[in-house]
Amino acid sequence: MTSQTTIDTTGPEDRASQSPSDQPPAAGLRGHPWLTLLTVAVGVMMVALDGTIVAIANPAIQADLKASFADVQWITNGYFLALAVALITAGKLGDRFGHRQTFLIGVVGFAAASGAIGLSSSIAAVVTFRVLQGLFGALLMPAALGLLRATFPAEKLNMAIGIWGMVIGASTAGGPILGGVLVEHVNWQSVFFINVPVGVLALVLGVLILLDHRAENAPRSFDILGIALLSAAMFCLVWALIKAPTWGWGDGLTWTFIAVSLVGFLLFAVWETKVKEPLIPLALFRSVALSAGVVLMVLMAIAFMGGLFFVTFYLQNVHGMSPIDAGLHLLPLTGMMIVGSPLAGAMITKLGPRVPLAGGMASVAIAMFGMSTLETDTGSAVMSLWFALLGLGLAPVMVGATEVIVGNAPMELSGVAGGLQQAAMQIGGSLGTAVLGAVMASKVDGDLAANWNGAGLPALTPAQLDQASEAVQVGVPPVAKGTPEAIVAKITDVAHDTFISGMSLASLVAAGVAVVAVFVALLTKRGANAEAGAGVGHI
């Protein structure tokens, strides 16, 4: 690498015989691997942070803008939908036009949309700009992985991905803490305004440091119909998962969207075999390791995000913690991900991904089983043990599965591979929340009436029981105003005990998913194409 923009004049045969470690070292700032990692980490931090920080601000937004509960749901759903639907297409844009340009556009757009949200005075404007945030975030995330893949030599790529994963994990887990501080001591707008200086910093670093990398045989055209089919299929699937808790899993509308999504994926697969430059060459999935990495990422996200969804309600509504205190109690999880991700990168470099990935998912399974044993009076020490073990297990999976997916894809498809990795995580998280939410709802519905009557409480009508069940599913006692203290105590005990039984079953299901993931991890192997990076195809 040099500090000047260069064109790679070596032929394919020359490059094939030239390993990444044979490439000349970067001179100065531009193209320096570790400075590139710093730059993309700053940008990725904004996207990961916004996945969780906004949840803390939602009540304040609702009160200030006089929004309905459904409106507030769209603040999260609009962002998530745009991000999940656009990730793979955004990765393809990076492969076509260069990951540096795509990353910088994503940074500028994300920061600008964030500032616009802070200046918004209506809920419609907030939701609109949240969708734009998701679209620009989708540009940014795969481009970051593409830049790391192209910049780092194979022997250091896992360490770089480890630090990248550490930033995502820390930002995701730290979102509720930072959000709580900003909302409590400043205002809800500050949750979005904070992205503006971070975005400016990422832009300046990107302009000075990032070097564009494009493979010799990068795509030169766009699969427009493929993009439309995949986007429609992804939208219908994610939309069904988002709305399933509201519509119900037995509702025809839920299964209509799922059926349409499956038809869309089938049509997309057929079309991809006919088009000259497909959006996702299906030959990618001939790699058992890459396919296993995608499945592993989905299973990991189901167990992690689905299981953790209930933990926040457990801490706040059962233990009565504030959002800040709840975030602090999750620090063992965050801390182990921060410490474990770089260590996992070094371990995977030395041993390969198979053993660390299987061991990581085994730790996740044990942690989720441990979380199924939590009670209403479980102490912080025991909770911290299971949270720490969960973080320790997630670290090698975040790093290893990412390397398996990106490293087993050809260099010219590194952006698409990065989009696949992120899309798998987003779909897995949505699937985990929806499926484990259904498990929780079913268990609460089945137990609440018996527990309520067993406590000697006044009988509820079917409509009242439905309302009570919805409250108990998030750990809230369904107490009416003016209820005597003695009755309040009984209702609270019933609500918390019933919630715990539901959370326990959901955690056991998550543990089972993690056990399946252990066997999937055994199908992975080191990226066969990792040697193609680090200096090939500078523009």
C-alpha positions as CSV (number, residue, x, y, z in Angstrom):
1,M,0.0,0.0,0.0
2,T,1.2,3.6,-0.5
3,S,-0.1,6.9,0.5
4,Q,-1.0,7.6,-3.1
5,T,-3.9,6.3,-5.0
6,T,-2.6,3.5,-7.3
7,I,-4.0,1.2,-9.9
8,D,-3.2,-2.5,-9.6
9,T,-1.4,-3.5,-12.8
10,T,-0.6,-7.1,-11.8
11,G,-2.4,-9.8,-13.6
12,P,-4.5,-12.5,-12.0
13,E,-1.7,-15.0,-12.1
14,D,0.7,-12.6,-10.3
15,R,-1.9,-11.8,-7.7
16,A,-2.7,-15.5,-7.1
17,S,0.9,-16.1,-6.2
18,Q,1.2,-13.1,-4.0
19,S,0.0,-13.6,-0.5
20,P,-1.2,-10.6,1.6
21,S,1.9,-10.7,3.8
22,D,4.0,-10.1,0.6
23,Q,2.2,-6.8,0.0
24,P,4.2,-3.7,0.7
25,P,3.3,-2.1,4.1
26,A,1.1,0.9,4.2
27,A,2.9,4.2,4.3
28,G,1.5,7.1,6.1
29,L,-2.2,7.4,7.0
30,R,-4.0,6.4,3.9
31,G,-4.7,2.7,3.8
32,H,-3.1,1.9,7.2
33,P,-4.9,-1.2,8.4
34,W,-5.3,-0.3,12.1
35,L,-6.3,3.3,11.3
36,T,-8.8,1.9,8.8
37,L,-10.2,-0.3,11.7
38,L,-10.4,2.8,13.9
39,T,-12.3,4.7,11.2
40,V,-14.9,2.0,10.4
41,A,-15.3,1.3,14.1
42,V,-16.4,4.9,14.7
43,G,-18.9,4.7,11.9
44,V,-20.3,1.3,12.9
45,M,-20.6,2.5,16.5
46,M,-23.3,4.9,15.5
47,V,-25.4,2.2,13.8
48,A,-25.1,-0.3,16.6
49,L,-25.8,2.3,19.3
50,D,-29.0,3.4,17.6
51,G,-30.3,-0.2,17.6
52,T,-30.8,0.1,21.4
53,I,-30.3,3.6,22.6
54,V,-33.6,4.9,21.1
55,A,-35.7,2.4,23.1
56,I,-34.9,4.4,26.2
57,A,-36.0,7.7,24.5
58,N,-39.3,6.3,23.2
59,P,-41.5,7.2,26.2
60,A,-40.1,10.8,26.2
61,I,-40.7,11.1,22.4
62,Q,-44.3,9.8,22.9
63,A,-45.1,12.3,25.6
64,D,-43.4,15.3,23.8
65,L,-44.9,14.7,20.4
66,K,-48.3,13.4,21.7
67,A,-47.8,10.2,19.7
68,S,-49.7,6.9,20.0
69,F,-48.2,3.7,21.1
70,A,-48.4,2.4,17.5
71,D,-46.6,5.5,16.3
72,V,-43.8,4.9,18.7
73,Q,-43.4,1.3,17.6
74,W,-42.7,2.6,14.1
75,I,-39.7,4.5,15.4
76,T,-38.1,1.2,16.0
77,N,-39.8,-0.9,13.3
78,G,-39.1,1.6,10.5
79,Y,-35.4,1.7,11.3
80,F,-35.1,-2.1,11.6
81,L,-37.1,-2.8,8.4
82,A,-35.0,-0.4,6.3
83,L,-31.8,-1.8,7.7
84,A,-32.7,-5.4,7.3
85,V,-34.2,-5.1,3.8
86,A,-31.4,-3.0,2.3
87,L,-28.2,-4.7,3.7
88,I,-27.5,-7.1,0.9
89,T,-28.2,-4.6,-1.8
90,A,-26.1,-2.0,0.0
91,G,-23.2,-4.6,0.1
92,K,-23.5,-5.0,-3.7
93,L,-23.3,-1.2,-4.1
94,G,-20.0,-1.3,-2.2
95,D,-18.7,-4.1,-4.4
96,R,-19.7,-2.1,-7.5
97,F,-18.7,1.5,-6.6
98,G,-16.1,0.9,-3.9
99,H,-16.5,0.4,-0.2
100,R,-14.8,3.7,0.7
101,Q,-17.4,5.7,-1.2
102,T,-20.3,3.7,0.1
103,F,-19.0,4.0,3.7
104,L,-18.6,7.7,3.5
105,I,-22.0,8.2,2.0
106,G,-23.5,6.0,4.7
107,V,-21.7,8.0,7.4
108,V,-22.9,11.4,6.1
109,G,-26.4,10.2,5.5
110,F,-26.8,8.6,8.9
111,A,-25.4,11.6,10.8
112,A,-27.6,14.0,8.7
113,A,-30.7,11.9,9.3
114,S,-29.9,11.8,13.1
115,G,-29.7,15.6,13.2
116,A,-32.9,15.9,11.3
117,I,-34.7,13.7,13.9
118,G,-33.5,15.9,16.7
119,L,-35.0,18.9,14.9
120,S,-38.3,17.2,14.1
121,S,-41.5,18.4,15.7
122,S,-43.8,15.6,14.5
123,I,-43.9,11.9,14.9
124,A,-44.2,11.5,11.1
125,A,-41.0,13.3,10.6
126,V,-39.2,11.2,13.3
127,V,-40.3,8.0,11.6
128,T,-39.4,9.2,8.1
129,F,-35.9,10.1,9.2
130,R,-35.6,6.8,11.2
131,V,-36.2,4.9,7.9
132,L,-33.5,7.0,6.2
133,Q,-31.2,6.2,9.2
134,G,-31.8,2.5,8.5
135,L,-31.0,2.9,4.8
136,F,-27.8,4.8,5.3
137,G,-26.8,2.4,8.1
138,A,-27.3,-0.4,5.6
139,L,-24.8,1.3,3.3
140,L,-22.3,1.7,6.1
141,M,-22.2,-1.8,7.8
142,P,-21.2,-4.1,4.9
143,A,-18.8,-1.5,3.6
144,A,-17.0,-1.5,6.9
145,L,-16.5,-5.3,6.6
146,G,-15.4,-5.0,3.0
147,L,-12.8,-2.4,3.9
148,L,-11.4,-4.7,6.7
149,R,-11.3,-7.7,4.4
150,A,-9.4,-5.8,1.8
151,T,-7.0,-4.0,4.1
152,F,-5.9,-6.6,6.6
153,P,-3.7,-9.6,5.7
154,A,-5.2,-13.0,6.5
155,E,-3.2,-13.6,9.6
156,K,-4.5,-10.4,11.2
157,L,-8.1,-10.3,9.8
158,N,-9.6,-12.3,12.7
159,M,-8.1,-9.9,15.2
160,A,-9.5,-6.9,13.3
161,I,-13.0,-8.5,13.1
162,G,-12.7,-9.3,16.8
163,I,-12.2,-5.6,17.6
164,W,-15.0,-4.7,15.1
165,G,-17.3,-7.2,16.9
166,M,-16.3,-5.8,20.2
167,V,-17.4,-2.3,19.1
168,I,-20.7,-3.6,17.9
169,G,-21.3,-5.6,21.1
170,A,-20.2,-2.7,23.4
171,S,-22.3,-0.2,21.5
172,T,-25.4,-2.4,21.5
173,A,-25.2,-3.2,25.2
174,G,-24.1,0.3,26.2
175,G,-27.0,2.0,24.3
176,P,-29.5,1.7,27.2
177,I,-27.0,3.2,29.7
178,L,-26.0,6.1,27.5
179,G,-29.6,6.7,26.4
180,G,-30.8,6.7,30.0
181,V,-28.2,9.3,31.0
182,L,-29.0,11.6,28.0
183,V,-32.8,11.4,28.3
184,E,-32.7,11.9,32.1
185,H,-30.1,14.8,32.2
186,V,-30.5,16.4,28.8
187,N,-33.5,15.6,26.5
188,W,-34.6,12.9,24.0
189,Q,-33.2,14.9,21.1
190,S,-29.7,14.5,22.4
191,V,-30.0,10.8,21.8
192,F,-29.9,11.6,18.1
193,F,-27.8,14.8,18.1
194,I,-24.9,12.8,19.6
195,N,-24.5,11.0,16.2
196,V,-23.7,14.3,14.4
197,P,-20.2,14.9,16.0
198,V,-19.5,11.2,15.8
199,G,-20.4,11.2,12.1
200,V,-18.2,14.2,11.4
201,L,-15.3,12.5,13.1
202,A,-15.9,9.3,11.0
203,L,-16.1,11.4,7.8
204,V,-12.9,13.3,8.5
205,L,-11.1,10.0,9.4
206,G,-12.5,8.3,6.3
207,V,-11.4,11.0,3.9
208,L,-7.9,11.0,5.4
209,I,-7.4,7.3,6.0
210,L,-9.6,5.0,3.9
211,L,-8.2,3.6,0.7
212,D,-10.5,2.3,-1.9
213,H,-10.2,-1.4,-2.8
214,R,-11.9,-3.0,-5.7
215,A,-11.4,-6.5,-7.0
216,E,-10.3,-6.8,-10.7
217,N,-13.6,-8.7,-11.5
218,A,-15.9,-6.5,-9.5
219,P,-19.5,-6.4,-10.8
220,R,-20.2,-3.8,-13.5
221,S,-24.0,-4.0,-13.7
222,F,-27.0,-4.2,-11.4
223,D,-29.5,-7.0,-11.0
224,I,-32.6,-4.7,-10.7
225,L,-35.2,-7.4,-10.7
226,G,-33.1,-9.4,-8.2
227,I,-32.9,-6.4,-5.9
228,A,-36.7,-5.9,-6.1
229,L,-37.5,-9.6,-5.5
230,L,-35.1,-9.9,-2.6
231,S,-36.2,-6.6,-1.0
232,A,-39.9,-7.6,-1.3
233,A,-39.2,-11.1,0.2
234,M,-37.1,-9.6,3.0
235,F,-39.7,-7.0,3.8
236,C,-42.6,-9.5,4.0
237,L,-40.6,-11.8,6.2
238,V,-39.4,-9.2,8.6
239,W,-42.8,-7.5,8.6
240,A,-44.5,-10.8,9.5
241,L,-42.0,-11.3,12.4
242,I,-42.5,-7.8,13.7
243,K,-46.3,-8.0,13.6
244,A,-46.8,-11.6,14.7
245,P,-46.9,-10.7,18.4
246,T,-49.8,-8.3,17.6
247,W,-51.6,-10.2,15.0
248,G,-51.0,-13.6,16.6
249,W,-49.2,-16.6,15.1
250,G,-52.5,-18.2,14.2
251,D,-53.7,-15.2,12.2
252,G,-54.1,-15.6,8.5
253,L,-52.4,-12.2,7.9
254,T,-49.2,-13.4,9.6
255,W,-49.0,-16.5,7.4
256,T,-50.0,-14.6,4.3
257,F,-46.9,-12.4,4.6
258,I,-44.7,-15.4,5.4
259,A,-46.0,-17.3,2.4
260,V,-45.5,-14.2,0.1
261,S,-41.9,-13.9,1.5
262,L,-41.2,-17.6,0.7
263,V,-42.6,-17.2,-2.9
264,G,-40.4,-14.1,-3.2
265,F,-37.3,-16.0,-2.1
266,L,-38.1,-18.8,-4.5
267,L,-38.6,-16.4,-7.5
268,F,-35.4,-14.6,-6.5
269,A,-33.4,-17.9,-6.5
270,V,-34.8,-18.9,-9.9
271,W,-34.0,-15.5,-11.4
272,E,-30.4,-15.5,-9.9
273,T,-29.6,-18.6,-12.0
274,K,-30.6,-16.7,-15.2
275,V,-29.1,-13.2,-14.9
276,K,-25.6,-12.5,-16.1
277,E,-24.4,-10.7,-13.0
278,P,-26.7,-11.8,-10.1
279,L,-27.2,-9.9,-6.9
280,I,-26.1,-13.0,-4.9
281,P,-24.5,-15.7,-7.0
282,L,-26.1,-18.9,-5.7
283,A,-22.7,-20.6,-6.2
284,L,-21.7,-18.8,-2.9
285,F,-23.8,-21.3,-1.0
286,R,-22.0,-24.3,-2.5
287,S,-19.5,-23.4,0.2
288,V,-20.7,-25.5,3.2
289,A,-18.6,-23.3,5.5
290,L,-20.2,-20.1,4.3
291,S,-23.7,-21.5,4.5
292,A,-23.0,-22.8,8.0
293,G,-21.7,-19.4,9.0
294,V,-25.0,-17.7,7.8
295,V,-27.1,-20.3,9.7
296,L,-24.9,-20.0,12.7
297,M,-25.3,-16.2,12.8
298,V,-29.1,-16.6,12.6
299,L,-29.2,-19.2,15.4
300,M,-26.9,-17.1,17.6
301,A,-29.1,-14.0,17.1
302,I,-32.2,-16.0,18.0
303,A,-30.7,-17.2,21.2
304,F,-29.0,-13.9,22.2
305,M,-31.4,-11.2,21.1
306,G,-34.5,-13.2,21.8
307,G,-33.4,-14.3,25.3
308,L,-32.0,-10.8,26.2
309,F,-35.3,-9.2,25.2
310,F,-36.9,-10.6,28.3
311,V,-34.0,-9.9,30.6
312,T,-34.5,-6.1,30.3
313,F,-38.1,-6.5,31.4
314,Y,-37.0,-8.8,34.2
315,L,-34.5,-6.3,35.5
316,Q,-36.8,-3.3,35.3
317,N,-40.3,-4.6,36.0
318,V,-39.6,-7.5,38.3
319,H,-36.5,-6.1,40.2
320,G,-37.7,-2.5,39.8
321,M,-34.5,-1.2,38.4
322,S,-34.2,2.1,36.5
323,P,-33.1,1.8,32.8
324,I,-29.6,3.0,33.9
325,D,-29.4,0.5,36.7
326,A,-30.6,-2.3,34.3
327,G,-27.9,-1.3,31.8
328,L,-25.3,-1.4,34.5
329,H,-26.3,-4.8,35.6
330,L,-25.7,-6.0,32.0
331,L,-22.1,-4.7,32.1
332,P,-20.7,-8.2,32.8
333,L,-22.1,-9.2,29.4
334,T,-20.7,-6.1,27.7
335,G,-17.4,-6.4,29.5
336,M,-16.9,-10.1,28.5
337,M,-17.7,-9.2,24.9
338,I,-15.2,-6.3,24.9
339,V,-12.5,-8.5,26.5
340,G,-13.4,-11.7,24.7
341,S,-13.7,-10.5,21.1
342,P,-10.0,-9.6,20.4
343,L,-8.9,-12.8,22.3
344,A,-11.4,-14.8,20.2
345,G,-9.8,-13.3,17.1
346,A,-6.4,-14.4,18.2
347,M,-7.7,-17.9,19.1
348,I,-9.5,-18.3,15.8
349,T,-6.3,-17.3,13.9
350,K,-4.4,-20.0,15.7
351,L,-6.9,-22.8,15.9
352,G,-9.3,-22.1,13.1
353,P,-13.0,-21.2,13.7
354,R,-14.5,-24.6,14.4
355,V,-13.6,-25.3,18.0
356,P,-14.0,-21.6,19.2
357,L,-17.4,-21.4,17.5
358,A,-18.6,-24.7,18.9
359,G,-17.3,-23.8,22.4
360,G,-18.8,-20.3,22.2
361,M,-22.3,-21.6,21.4
362,A,-21.9,-24.2,24.1
363,S,-21.2,-21.4,26.6
364,V,-24.3,-19.5,25.2
365,A,-26.4,-22.7,25.8
366,I,-25.2,-23.0,29.4
367,A,-25.8,-19.3,30.0
368,M,-29.3,-19.4,28.7
369,F,-30.0,-22.5,30.8
370,G,-28.7,-20.6,33.8
371,M,-30.9,-17.7,33.0
372,S,-33.9,-20.1,33.0
373,T,-33.2,-20.6,36.7
374,L,-33.5,-16.9,37.6
375,E,-36.2,-16.2,40.3
376,T,-37.9,-13.0,41.5
377,D,-35.3,-12.7,44.3
378,T,-32.1,-13.8,42.5
379,G,-29.2,-11.7,43.5
380,S,-26.9,-9.6,41.3
381,A,-23.9,-12.0,41.7
382,V,-25.8,-14.9,40.2
383,M,-27.2,-12.8,37.4
384,S,-23.8,-11.4,36.7
385,L,-22.3,-15.0,36.4
386,W,-24.8,-16.0,33.7
387,F,-24.5,-12.6,31.9
388,A,-20.7,-12.9,31.9
389,L,-20.8,-16.5,30.5
390,L,-23.2,-15.3,27.8
391,G,-20.8,-12.5,26.7
392,L,-17.9,-14.9,26.8
393,G,-19.7,-17.3,24.5
394,L,-20.9,-14.6,22.1
395,A,-17.5,-13.2,21.5
396,P,-16.0,-16.0,19.4
397,V,-19.3,-16.5,17.5
398,M,-19.5,-12.8,16.5
399,V,-15.9,-12.9,15.3
400,G,-15.7,-16.4,13.9
401,A,-19.0,-16.5,12.0
402,T,-18.3,-13.2,10.4
403,E,-14.8,-14.4,9.3
404,V,-16.3,-17.6,8.0
405,I,-18.9,-15.8,5.9
406,V,-16.7,-13.0,4.6
407,G,-13.5,-15.1,4.3
408,N,-15.2,-17.8,2.3
409,A,-16.7,-15.4,-0.3
410,P,-14.6,-14.2,-3.3
411,M,-13.0,-10.8,-2.8
412,E,-15.3,-9.2,-5.4
413,L,-18.3,-10.2,-3.3
414,S,-17.0,-9.1,0.1
415,G,-19.7,-6.4,0.3
416,V,-22.5,-8.9,-0.4
417,A,-21.0,-11.3,2.1
418,G,-20.9,-8.5,4.7
419,G,-24.6,-7.8,3.9
420,L,-25.4,-11.5,4.3
421,Q,-23.7,-11.5,7.7
422,Q,-25.6,-8.5,8.9
423,A,-28.9,-9.5,7.4
424,A,-28.6,-13.0,9.1
425,M,-28.1,-11.2,12.4
426,Q,-31.1,-8.9,11.9
427,I,-33.4,-11.7,10.8
428,G,-32.2,-13.9,13.6
429,G,-32.9,-11.2,16.2
430,S,-36.3,-10.5,14.8
431,L,-37.1,-14.2,14.7
432,G,-35.8,-14.8,18.2
433,T,-37.9,-11.9,19.6
434,A,-41.0,-13.1,17.7
435,V,-40.7,-16.9,18.4
436,L,-39.6,-16.6,22.0
437,G,-42.2,-13.9,22.5
438,A,-44.8,-16.4,21.3
439,V,-43.4,-19.0,23.8
440,M,-43.6,-16.5,26.6
441,A,-47.2,-15.4,25.7
442,S,-48.4,-19.0,25.4
443,K,-46.9,-19.9,28.8
444,V,-48.3,-16.8,30.5
445,D,-51.7,-17.4,28.9
446,G,-51.7,-21.0,30.1
447,D,-50.6,-20.3,33.7
448,L,-52.0,-16.9,34.6
449,A,-55.7,-17.9,35.3
450,A,-54.7,-20.9,37.5
451,N,-52.1,-18.8,39.4
452,W,-54.6,-15.9,39.8
453,N,-57.4,-18.2,41.1
454,G,-54.9,-20.1,43.3
455,A,-53.9,-16.9,45.0
456,G,-57.6,-16.3,46.0
457,L,-57.9,-13.1,43.8
458,P,-61.2,-12.0,42.4
459,A,-62.2,-13.8,39.2
460,L,-61.5,-12.0,35.9
461,T,-63.6,-11.9,32.8
462,P,-62.1,-13.2,29.6
463,A,-61.4,-9.7,28.4
464,Q,-59.8,-8.7,31.7
465,L,-57.7,-11.9,31.6
466,D,-56.4,-11.0,28.2
467,Q,-55.5,-7.5,29.3
468,A,-53.8,-8.9,32.4
469,S,-51.9,-11.4,30.3
470,E,-50.5,-8.7,28.1
471,A,-49.2,-6.8,31.1
472,V,-47.7,-9.9,32.8
473,Q,-45.8,-10.8,29.6
474,V,-43.6,-7.8,30.2
475,G,-43.5,-8.3,34.0
476,V,-46.0,-5.6,34.9
477,P,-48.6,-6.4,37.6
478,P,-52.1,-5.6,36.3
479,V,-53.1,-3.4,39.2
480,A,-56.1,-1.1,39.0
481,K,-56.1,2.3,40.7
482,G,-57.5,2.1,44.3
483,T,-56.7,-1.5,44.8
484,P,-56.0,-2.3,48.5
485,E,-52.3,-2.8,49.4
486,A,-52.8,-6.4,50.4
487,I,-54.4,-7.3,47.1
488,V,-51.6,-5.3,45.2
489,A,-49.0,-7.5,46.9
490,K,-50.8,-10.7,45.9
491,I,-51.3,-9.5,42.3
492,T,-47.6,-8.5,42.1
493,D,-46.5,-12.0,43.3
494,V,-48.8,-13.7,40.8
495,A,-47.6,-11.5,38.0
496,H,-43.9,-11.9,38.7
497,D,-44.1,-15.6,39.3
498,T,-46.1,-16.1,36.0
499,F,-43.6,-13.9,34.1
500,I,-40.7,-15.9,35.6
501,S,-42.3,-19.2,34.4
502,G,-42.6,-17.8,30.9
503,M,-39.1,-16.3,30.8
504,S,-37.7,-19.6,32.1
505,L,-39.4,-21.6,29.2
506,A,-38.3,-19.0,26.6
507,S,-34.7,-19.2,28.0
508,L,-34.8,-23.0,27.7
509,V,-35.9,-22.8,24.1
510,A,-33.1,-20.3,23.5
511,A,-30.7,-22.8,25.1
512,G,-32.0,-25.5,22.8
513,V,-31.4,-23.3,19.7
514,A,-27.8,-22.7,21.0
515,V,-27.2,-26.5,21.3
516,V,-28.3,-26.9,17.6
517,A,-25.8,-24.1,16.7
518,V,-23.0,-26.1,18.4
519,F,-23.4,-28.8,15.7
520,V,-23.7,-26.2,12.9
521,A,-20.4,-24.7,14.1
522,L,-18.7,-28.0,13.4
523,L,-19.4,-27.5,9.7
524,T,-17.4,-24.2,9.5
525,K,-13.8,-23.8,8.4
526,R,-11.3,-21.0,7.9
527,G,-12.1,-18.6,5.0
528,A,-10.8,-20.2,1.8
529,N,-10.5,-16.8,0.1
530,A,-9.1,-14.7,3.0
531,E,-5.7,-14.6,1.2
532,A,-7.3,-12.6,-1.6
533,G,-7.4,-9.4,0.5
534,A,-4.9,-7.0,1.9
535,G,-3.8,-4.9,-0.9
536,V,-5.3,-6.5,-4.0
537,G,-7.0,-4.1,-6.4
538,H,-6.2,-0.7,-5.0
539,I,-7.9,2.1,-7.0
